[in-house]
Structures are given as structure tokens and as C-alpha cells.
Amino acid sequence: MMPNLPKIVLVILSVLLLIVLLVVIISRIANDQFNRKVDQGVAAFYSGVENKHEIIRQSDLERLPTPVQNWLQYSQVVGKERIVAARTKHDVTMRLKENQPWLNAQAEQYFRTDEPGFIWAVDIKMAPLVHIVGKDQYIDGRGNMLIKLLSLITVANGSGKEIDQGTLLRYLSEIMLVPTAALSDTIQWEGIDSNSAKATMSYKGVTASGVFTFNKKGEILNFVAQRYGDFDGGYRMETWCAEITEYKEFGGFKVASKGDIIWKLKTGDYHWYHFEVKEIEYNKLARY
């Protein structure tokens, strides 16, 4: 038996190598298919969007609370076209669970504002040859979160009223990237004090609210809301916070470019998502 051991080991290693190679090939094919479905979804998402080239005027801001007006002034919306569509690219670090290691990822997100919605697609690097892809979307007032290991194995495919509420709140928070959306009839503003205002969004039978806090320059410091999250295998309402740490100009608008997403739990702050915006395109519908 002993003289044959090296051959057996070689055969085992060859088989293992072949299995790994097959998994890598199948995963790449699945990843290409996932990306094609995302692209098809984005094309359908933007179908029917029309840019009427409506220019934002100073008078459009006057009905809003003072800190919201200051933010929109700082964001340079006056004299610019109303944003009907936007595409963003982000560098991301994130954790899938509390106390798990941070993972690097790249994300793209697509917005439309006439019928509020977004599609967010992410590719998370777990380890060499191991990745997770995900798609979070809010379309026609309904949310869906899809996560696949190696682009093959469905880890999560969430939908329902809790997801609808959570994705609506996510859209509301991310108007900081598409500031003219703050003028939408679906969002009602209520001034709190000189530095904060409450935004309430109602769409397709779902309503949610959050509070934006601003500094004296007009920058958003944070957005805080009660949001459904998945904890311990079930959904429950917790305090959710987006904290902004940097602003940059993209396409003529000054918008939040770097920040942290935090669940503020009884056990402490669960920092789970850091983002840095690398690109934003506004109203480039021809590319879709």
C-alpha cells in the first residue's frame, strides 16, 4: 500500500483542484447571469422615466422648514434640473452580522424620483475565490432583498411589510444623494428647530418618518429613524442611523460622499456599513 500513497495523494489533489476549478467557472457564469438580470431590471426600472428639464427655482424651497432650505441651498439645487434619475458607485466595507469581520465590497445604486424607487447591487469579497452578491430594491412601493453566495446559493430572499418599510426609509435617507427629491409631494417636512426637521414619506400605502439633523453650513449630519431590521431570526423595530462624515460635489450638486450606517441597539451601537461615494451620474437616461 505504501508505494501507491503518492499516486493516491496526487489523484485526490487533482480531483480537489478540478472541483475548485469547476466551482469557480460555474460561479463566474452565475455571476454574469446575476449581473445581466440586474442590468435588465435597471432598464425596466428606468423605462417610462421622462426628463422634463424642470429647473428648480428659489420659490420652490420657500414652503420648506428653514434648515431644509439651507441644506438645499448648500446642495446647489437652485437653477439646476430636477433630478429624475441617478446612478451611484460606492466603495463599501460592511458586516453581515454583529461581531463578524469587516468585508470589502463594491456597490452600484440606481434611483428614480418621479415614482420613488431604487435598485442597489453589491459584490462582497469574502475570501479568495469566495464572494457574495446582493440586490436590494424598492420598486412600486415594495421592497426585496436577495443575497446569493458565489452568485449561486440563495442565502436570503426577503419581502413583506417589514422590508417595504425598511426600503422606503432607506430611500428617504438617501435623498441626501439626490437632493431635489426633497421637493417631492410624497415627502412632508416638519420643522423641529433651527438644526433639524422631520421628514415623513407616504407611498403606495406605506408611511415612515425620520429626522434629519444639519450643521450651520447646511450639511446633513445624520438621519435617524425607527426601522425594521432582521435580528435573531426575526424582524423588530430598532433605531437606525445614517451618519455623514464628508461632502463632495458631483454633477454640480454638493452631496454626502462618506458615512456610516449604525443600528443603535440596547446592547450598544452596531456599526455595520461604511460607504464612500466614488461616482454619481444625474439624468443620464440615454445610457439605459
GIFENPE-V816391 format. One record per residue. N is the residue number from 1. RES is the residue in one small letter. PHI is phi in whole degrees, -180 to 180 (999 if undefined). NEAR is the number of other C-alpha atoms within 12 Angstrom. D_CENTER is the distance of its C-alpha to the mean C-alpha in Angstrom with 1 decimal. Layout:
n res phi near d_center
N RES PHI NEAR D_CENTER
N RES PHI NEAR D_CENTER
This chain:
n res phi near d_center
1 m 999 7 58.7
2 m -60 8 57.9
3 p -61 8 58.7
4 n -85 10 56.0
5 l -57 11 53.3
6 p -58 12 51.9
7 k -66 13 51.6
8 i -63 14 49.9
9 v -61 14 47.4
10 l -63 13 46.9
11 v -64 14 46.3
12 i -61 14 43.8
13 l -63 14 41.9
14 s -65 14 42.0
15 v -65 14 40.7
16 l -61 14 37.9
17 l -62 14 37.0
18 l -64 14 37.2
19 i -62 15 34.9
20 v -60 17 32.3
21 l -62 15 32.6
22 l -64 15 32.3
23 v -62 22 29.1
24 v -63 21 27.6
25 i -65 18 28.8
26 i -64 19 27.6
27 s -64 26 24.1
28 r -67 23 23.9
29 i -63 17 25.1
30 a -64 24 22.5
31 n -66 30 19.7
32 d -62 19 21.1
33 q -65 18 21.2
34 f -61 30 17.6
35 n -65 23 16.6
36 r -64 15 19.2
37 k -66 20 17.8
38 v -63 28 14.3
39 d -61 23 16.3
40 q -65 16 18.5
41 g -65 24 15.7
42 v -65 34 14.3
43 a -61 22 18.0
44 a -67 19 18.6
45 f -60 32 15.6
46 y -89 33 17.1
47 s -64 20 20.6
48 g 89 16 22.4
49 v -72 27 20.4
50 e -123 20 23.1
51 n -89 23 23.0
52 k -88 14 26.0
53 h 55 16 25.9
54 e -76 18 26.1
55 i -95 18 26.7
56 i -77 26 25.5
57 r -107 20 28.7
58 q -57 19 29.5
59 s -65 15 30.9
60 d -66 24 27.5
61 l -88 28 26.4
62 e -67 19 29.5
63 r -79 19 28.6
64 l -91 29 25.8
65 p -59 27 26.4
66 t -53 26 27.6
67 p -64 35 24.7
68 v -72 45 22.2
69 q -59 37 24.7
70 n -61 30 24.9
71 w -62 40 21.2
72 l -68 39 21.3
73 q -63 31 24.5
74 y -62 29 23.0
75 s -73 34 20.1
76 q 70 30 22.9
77 v -81 38 22.1
78 v -66 29 25.8
79 g 88 21 27.5
80 k -104 25 24.3
81 e -67 25 23.2
82 r -61 32 20.9
83 i -79 41 17.5
84 v -103 38 17.2
85 a -153 44 14.6
86 a -151 43 12.4
87 r -127 35 11.0
88 t -125 36 9.4
89 k -120 28 10.1
90 h -128 31 9.2
91 d -94 27 11.6
92 v -134 30 10.5
93 t -122 28 12.8
94 m -153 33 12.1
95 r -123 24 14.5
96 l -79 26 14.6
97 k -144 19 17.3
98 e -62 22 19.0
99 n 72 13 21.7
100 q -92 13 20.5
101 p -69 17 20.3
102 w -75 21 17.4
103 l -121 26 16.1
104 n -88 26 15.1
105 a -154 29 12.4
106 q -122 30 11.2
107 a -134 33 8.0
108 e -124 35 8.0
109 q -137 38 6.1
110 y -122 45 8.8
111 f -118 44 9.7
112 r -136 43 13.1
113 t -115 40 14.7
114 d -67 32 18.1
115 e -119 29 17.0
116 p -51 42 13.6
117 g -177 41 10.9
118 f -155 44 7.9
119 i -127 41 7.7
120 w -121 39 5.3
121 a -124 38 8.0
122 v -135 39 9.0
123 d -124 34 12.6
124 i -104 32 13.7
125 k -88 28 17.3
126 m -88 22 19.3
127 a -169 15 22.8
128 p -53 11 25.0
129 l 71 20 24.7
130 v -123 22 22.2
131 h -146 28 18.5
132 i -126 36 15.8
133 v -111 38 13.6
134 g -145 39 10.8
135 k -139 37 9.2
136 d -115 38 7.2
137 q -140 39 8.5
138 y -135 40 10.0
139 i -135 33 13.2
140 d 55 23 16.5
141 g 80 31 15.6
142 r -123 31 14.9
143 g -108 33 12.0
144 n -155 31 12.2
145 m -121 31 11.0
146 l -119 29 13.0
147 i -130 28 13.9
148 k -132 27 16.9
149 l -78 28 19.1
150 l 57 32 20.6
151 s 66 35 19.0
152 l -114 27 21.9
153 i -100 21 21.9
154 t -72 19 19.7
155 v -92 18 18.7
156 a -151 22 16.7
157 n -150 18 16.3
158 g -93 28 15.5
159 s -154 23 16.1
160 g 124 19 18.2
161 k -63 24 18.4
162 e -68 28 16.6
163 i -67 32 13.4
164 d -59 34 14.1
165 q -65 36 14.3
166 g -66 40 11.3
167 t -74 40 9.0
168 l -60 43 11.2
169 l -64 43 10.8
170 r -62 40 7.1
171 y -59 47 8.0
172 l -60 45 11.0
173 s -65 41 9.7
174 e -90 41 7.8
175 i -65 39 11.1
176 m -63 41 12.0
177 l -94 50 10.7
178 v -129 47 12.6
179 p -61 44 15.5
180 t -67 43 17.9
181 a -64 39 15.8
182 a -63 41 17.4
183 l -90 35 20.6
184 s -66 31 19.6
185 d -69 21 22.1
186 t -78 28 19.6
187 i -116 30 18.9
188 q -108 27 22.0
189 w -110 31 22.5
190 e -135 24 25.0
191 g -68 24 26.3
192 i -106 20 26.8
193 d -154 17 28.5
194 s -70 22 28.6
195 n -122 27 25.4
196 s -151 32 23.1
197 a -152 34 22.3
198 k -96 33 21.0
199 a -112 37 18.6
200 t -120 29 19.1
201 m -114 35 17.3
202 s -124 25 19.3
203 y -158 31 18.5
204 k 53 21 20.1
205 g 85 15 21.8
206 v -118 24 19.0
207 t -130 26 19.1
208 a -151 35 17.2
209 s -134 33 17.7
210 g -157 37 16.7
211 v -114 36 18.5
212 f -95 40 17.6
213 t -116 35 20.0
214 f -123 35 21.2
215 n -95 22 23.7
216 k -67 19 26.8
217 k -72 21 25.5
218 g 108 29 22.9
219 e -77 36 19.8
220 i -76 42 17.3
221 l -90 33 18.0
222 n -163 33 15.7
223 f -131 38 14.3
224 v -127 33 15.8
225 a -152 35 15.8
226 q -93 30 17.2
227 r -135 36 14.7
228 y -72 26 15.6
229 g -136 31 14.8
230 d -93 22 16.5
231 f -131 17 19.3
232 d 55 9 22.5
233 g 82 10 22.0
234 g -148 12 21.5
235 y -90 19 19.3
236 r -152 21 20.2
237 m -82 22 19.2
238 e -139 25 18.5
239 t -78 27 17.6
240 w -122 33 14.0
241 c -137 34 13.6
242 a -109 40 11.5
243 e -106 34 14.1
244 i -103 33 14.3
245 t -117 23 16.9
246 e -157 22 17.2
247 y -123 27 17.2
248 k -143 25 18.0
249 e -101 22 19.1
250 f -132 26 17.5
251 g 58 24 19.4
252 g 90 22 21.6
253 f -111 31 19.0
254 k -90 30 18.6
255 v -137 39 15.0
256 a -60 41 13.2
257 s -121 34 12.9
258 k -151 30 12.8
259 g -176 33 12.2
260 d -126 30 12.0
261 i -111 32 10.5
262 i -134 31 13.7
263 w -93 32 15.3
264 k -98 24 18.7
265 l -98 20 21.0
266 k -62 10 24.8
267 t -83 9 25.1
268 g 128 13 23.3
269 d -75 18 20.0
270 y -104 28 17.6
271 h -77 28 15.5
272 w -128 28 13.0
273 y -149 32 10.2
274 h -113 31 11.2
275 f -133 33 9.5
276 e -135 32 11.6
277 v -75 33 11.0
278 k -104 24 13.7
279 e -147 26 13.9
280 i -141 31 13.2
281 e -116 28 15.3
282 y -115 31 16.3
283 n 55 31 18.3
284 k -95 22 19.1
285 l -71 25 19.6
286 a -61 15 22.6
287 r -73 15 20.7
288 y -107 20 19.4
